[in-house]
Amino acid sequence: MKPILSLLACACIASLPMFHAGAQSVEACQAAAEQNYPLIKQYGLIEKTAALSIENIGKSWLPQITASGQATWQSDVVSWPEGMSTLMQQAGLQLKGLKKDQYRIGIDIQQTLYDGGSIGLQKNVARLTADIETAETSVNLYEVRRRCNEMYFALLLLDEQIRLCRDREALLLANEKKLEKLFRGGVAAECDWKAMRAERLAATAKLGDLSTSRNTLKRTLEVFCGIENLSPELPSDDSSFVGDSVSASHPQMRLFASRLALTDANERSLNASLRPRLSLFASGYYGYPGYNMFEDMMRHRWTLNAMIGARLTWNISGLYTRKADKARLATQRQQINTARETFLFNTHLDVQRQNDDAQRYRTLLQQDDEIISLREDVRRAAESKLSHGLIDAAQLVRDINEESAARIGRSQHQIEMWKTIYDKKLTTNN
């Protein structure tokens, strides 16, 4: 069991809202801690951001409007052929030609009819990107359950230690009173009575120290889970043992699946980028010169001009990098698969270790029961001998302490066993 004081860092969230509850199972505390953790808000933010992104991508089907203004000066302009200019002057017509300074204020409208599936694929990429962010948040939140596990079973261990310390204190007090009577009756030595009293006072002090640590840890866990008056419960049977395989719903497995899905979507987008695009367009401007070039060469005036049509474009420059792009996506896919295999390999090692630890604690518990039974018999025999003046109080104190240590050892082994079981649940998400 990790040191209790190392778990107090989470007290920084003490300002979070709490609700009242009584006894809580470890699963209930884990779920409450996850819901109470501030990072849970990230789910809503990811969903909202994805919805806005998809909405913006969908607007690519709307007409794309561009307004522009332009003023230029050029070194040369279109002019009348010299022969035609002379002929027209002989006919009494003055030909001005185009001016070198030109102006236009216009608007262009384009409506996509076919995009090769690019817009739909962009929406899918946005959704899958949101799925990855959601899975990453789930992975981070999953660690909250582990932190809850540590505190929950540490609190259970403190509760057991306090219970056993009270039992030891009561046992010492009973023997202290017995020795006091024997001392008053002249049967026992004063030093034996005082030695027993000192041991009882030390047990009382130890009980106070454990109670303080327990209250601090309990408050920390209550704040972490958002639950007031929390009371942990020790599991009662072995049905919590789960399979060794990792569940497909494990946050880390869902993260790998989301990343692979995004890689596939990017590959489909790569294919879509090579398809032709078809669109309608309309263009109009007010300025000089207009589309009627000859008229504008004779009269220097601003005119309204418009054009509509259909446009087919096919950008095949993506073929230059297609091979490298597909190789890059294949490498990304291999990296994700390698990371998943590494995770499964490490998880298998963790599960194997946890199975071994659980079995070791089961064996220890069987031995602990026998040791406690023997220590209890020895302590009772020592109490009987003390009553008859056959041993001193120091020997009885040692027997009481050894019995208490055996009981504490059993409680620690039992709680460590259950903690290992629930750690395995988290490891496999079963």
Solvent accessible surface area in square Angstrom, and as a share of the most:
residue,aa,sasa,rsa
1,M,66,0.29
2,K,122,0.52
3,P,97,0.61
4,I,41,0.21
5,L,138,0.69
6,S,73,0.47
7,L,25,0.12
8,L,47,0.24
9,A,84,0.65
10,C,6,0.03
11,A,48,0.37
12,C,112,0.67
13,I,24,0.12
14,A,55,0.43
15,S,109,0.70
16,L,42,0.21
17,P,112,0.70
18,M,47,0.21
19,F,108,0.45
20,H,136,0.61
21,A,23,0.18
22,G,44,0.43
23,A,56,0.44
24,Q,34,0.15
25,S,43,0.28
26,V,3,0.02
27,E,74,0.33
28,A,39,0.30
29,C,0,0.00
30,Q,9,0.04
31,A,44,0.34
32,A,15,0.12
33,A,0,0.00
34,E,32,0.14
35,Q,120,0.53
36,N,25,0.13
37,Y,51,0.19
38,P,58,0.36
39,L,55,0.27
40,I,38,0.19
41,K,144,0.61
42,Q,69,0.31
43,Y,66,0.25
44,G,43,0.42
45,L,106,0.53
46,I,8,0.04
47,E,125,0.56
48,K,132,0.56
49,T,80,0.46
50,A,16,0.12
51,A,59,0.46
52,L,94,0.47
53,S,43,0.28
54,I,35,0.18
55,E,92,0.41
56,N,95,0.49
57,I,32,0.16
58,G,21,0.20
59,K,97,0.41
60,S,42,0.27
61,W,103,0.36
62,L,102,0.51
63,P,67,0.42
64,Q,84,0.37
65,I,111,0.56
66,T,79,0.46
67,A,82,0.64
68,S,61,0.39
69,G,59,0.57
70,Q,98,0.44
71,A,74,0.57
72,T,53,0.31
73,W,172,0.60
74,Q,65,0.29
75,S,85,0.55
76,D,106,0.55
77,V,27,0.15
78,V,87,0.50
79,S,77,0.50
80,W,39,0.14
81,P,82,0.52
82,E,147,0.66
83,G,54,0.52
84,M,87,0.39
85,S,25,0.16
86,T,64,0.37
87,L,116,0.58
88,M,46,0.20
89,Q,97,0.43
90,Q,141,0.63
91,A,74,0.58
92,G,66,0.63
93,L,80,0.40
94,Q,133,0.59
95,L,17,0.09
96,K,127,0.54
97,G,10,0.10
98,L,16,0.08
99,K,78,0.33
100,K,84,0.36
101,D,43,0.23
102,Q,28,0.13
103,Y,78,0.30
104,R,91,0.33
105,I,110,0.56
106,G,13,0.13
107,I,81,0.41
108,D,62,0.32
109,I,63,0.32
110,Q,72,0.32
111,Q,48,0.21
112,T,24,0.14
113,L,86,0.43
114,Y,104,0.39
115,D,11,0.06
116,G,2,0.02
117,G,32,0.31
118,S,21,0.14
119,I,11,0.06
120,G,43,0.41
121,L,29,0.14
122,Q,82,0.37
123,K,51,0.22
124,N,39,0.20
125,V,36,0.21
126,A,16,0.13
127,R,113,0.41
128,L,25,0.12
129,T,54,0.31
130,A,13,0.10
131,D,68,0.35
132,I,20,0.10
133,E,72,0.32
134,T,44,0.26
135,A,3,0.02
136,E,65,0.29
137,T,7,0.04
138,S,12,0.08
139,V,32,0.18
140,N,82,0.42
141,L,1,0.00
142,Y,16,0.06
143,E,86,0.39
144,V,3,0.02
145,R,56,0.20
146,R,73,0.27
147,R,96,0.35
148,C,0,0.00
149,N,1,0.00
150,E,29,0.13
151,M,3,0.01
152,Y,0,0.00
153,F,0,0.00
154,A,0,0.00
155,L,0,0.00
156,L,11,0.06
157,L,13,0.07
158,L,3,0.02
159,D,38,0.19
160,E,32,0.15
161,Q,38,0.17
162,I,12,0.06
163,R,115,0.42
164,L,10,0.05
165,C,7,0.04
166,R,135,0.49
167,D,75,0.39
168,R,39,0.14
169,E,35,0.16
170,A,61,0.48
171,L,41,0.20
172,L,0,0.00
173,L,61,0.31
174,A,56,0.43
175,N,3,0.01
176,E,8,0.03
177,K,113,0.48
178,K,74,0.32
179,L,0,0.00
180,E,57,0.25
181,K,156,0.66
182,L,35,0.17
183,F,51,0.21
184,R,157,0.57
185,G,58,0.55
186,G,68,0.65
187,V,101,0.58
188,A,19,0.15
189,A,51,0.39
190,E,73,0.33
191,C,89,0.54
192,D,23,0.12
193,W,33,0.12
194,K,108,0.46
195,A,46,0.36
196,M,0,0.00
197,R,98,0.36
198,A,58,0.45
199,E,40,0.18
200,R,38,0.14
201,L,83,0.41
202,A,57,0.44
203,A,0,0.00
204,T,53,0.31
205,A,71,0.55
206,K,104,0.44
207,L,24,0.12
208,G,38,0.37
209,D,86,0.44
210,L,18,0.09
211,S,32,0.21
212,T,86,0.50
213,S,35,0.23
214,R,51,0.19
215,N,88,0.45
216,T,60,0.35
217,L,0,0.00
218,K,40,0.17
219,R,115,0.42
220,T,7,0.04
221,L,0,0.00
222,E,10,0.05
223,V,4,0.02
224,F,1,0.00
225,C,1,0.00
226,G,1,0.01
227,I,1,0.00
228,E,51,0.23
229,N,96,0.49
230,L,0,0.00
231,S,49,0.31
232,P,15,0.10
233,E,83,0.37
234,L,61,0.30
235,P,25,0.16
236,S,109,0.70
237,D,76,0.39
238,D,60,0.31
239,S,95,0.61
240,S,15,0.10
241,F,68,0.28
242,V,34,0.19
243,G,45,0.43
244,D,76,0.39
245,S,83,0.53
246,V,31,0.18
247,S,25,0.16
248,A,87,0.68
249,S,59,0.38
250,H,10,0.05
251,P,8,0.05
252,Q,36,0.16
253,M,35,0.15
254,R,96,0.35
255,L,8,0.04
256,F,7,0.03
257,A,55,0.43
258,S,17,0.11
259,R,79,0.29
260,L,30,0.15
261,A,35,0.27
262,L,36,0.18
263,T,6,0.03
264,D,55,0.29
265,A,0,0.00
266,N,51,0.26
267,E,44,0.20
268,R,106,0.39
269,S,33,0.22
270,L,31,0.15
271,N,52,0.27
272,A,1,0.00
273,S,54,0.35
274,L,31,0.15
275,R,103,0.37
276,P,41,0.26
277,R,68,0.25
278,L,64,0.32
279,S,9,0.06
280,L,85,0.42
281,F,38,0.16
282,A,33,0.26
283,S,29,0.19
284,G,16,0.16
285,Y,15,0.06
286,Y,96,0.37
287,G,0,0.00
288,Y,7,0.03
289,P,15,0.10
290,G,5,0.05
291,Y,104,0.39
292,N,91,0.47
293,M,68,0.30
294,F,133,0.55
295,E,44,0.20
296,D,2,0.01
297,M,2,0.01
298,M,58,0.26
299,R,116,0.42
300,H,70,0.31
301,R,125,0.46
302,W,103,0.36
303,T,37,0.21
304,L,149,0.74
305,N,18,0.09
306,A,81,0.63
307,M,95,0.42
308,I,144,0.73
309,G,29,0.28
310,A,70,0.54
311,R,94,0.34
312,L,125,0.62
313,T,65,0.38
314,W,159,0.56
315,N,104,0.53
316,I,91,0.46
317,S,50,0.32
318,G,28,0.27
319,L,98,0.49
320,Y,182,0.69
321,T,71,0.42
322,R,62,0.23
323,K,175,0.74
324,A,66,0.51
325,D,31,0.16
326,K,67,0.28
327,A,57,0.44
328,R,122,0.45
329,L,3,0.02
330,A,41,0.32
331,T,67,0.39
332,Q,62,0.28
333,R,62,0.23
334,Q,116,0.52
335,Q,113,0.50
336,I,22,0.11
337,N,45,0.23
338,T,80,0.46
339,A,44,0.34
340,R,74,0.27
341,E,114,0.51
342,T,68,0.39
343,F,43,0.18
344,L,67,0.33
345,F,126,0.53
346,N,72,0.37
347,T,6,0.03
348,H,106,0.48
349,L,84,0.42
350,D,54,0.28
351,V,2,0.01
352,Q,97,0.43
353,R,126,0.46
354,Q,10,0.05
355,N,44,0.23
356,D,88,0.45
357,D,30,0.15
358,A,3,0.02
359,Q,106,0.47
360,R,118,0.43
361,Y,25,0.10
362,R,67,0.25
363,T,60,0.35
364,L,45,0.23
365,L,20,0.10
366,Q,134,0.60
367,Q,90,0.40
368,D,13,0.07
369,D,69,0.36
370,E,113,0.51
371,I,78,0.40
372,I,18,0.09
373,S,55,0.35
374,L,104,0.51
375,R,88,0.32
376,E,36,0.16
377,D,80,0.42
378,V,70,0.40
379,R,24,0.09
380,R,133,0.48
381,A,48,0.37
382,A,5,0.04
383,E,24,0.11
384,S,57,0.37
385,K,93,0.39
386,L,9,0.05
387,S,44,0.28
388,H,137,0.61
389,G,55,0.53
390,L,127,0.63
391,I,43,0.22
392,D,71,0.37
393,A,0,0.00
394,A,43,0.33
395,Q,65,0.29
396,L,0,0.00
397,V,16,0.09
398,R,124,0.45
399,D,9,0.05
400,I,2,0.01
401,N,47,0.24
402,E,70,0.31
403,E,6,0.03
404,S,11,0.07
405,A,62,0.48
406,A,17,0.13
407,R,74,0.27
408,I,54,0.27
409,G,22,0.22
410,R,65,0.24
411,S,8,0.05
412,Q,65,0.29
413,H,45,0.20
414,Q,41,0.18
415,I,0,0.00
416,E,19,0.08
417,M,10,0.04
418,W,8,0.03
419,K,22,0.09
420,T,14,0.08
421,I,2,0.01
422,Y,10,0.04
423,D,27,0.14
424,K,8,0.03
425,K,40,0.17
426,L,8,0.04
427,T,8,0.05
428,T,0,0.00
429,N,43,0.22
430,N,76,0.39
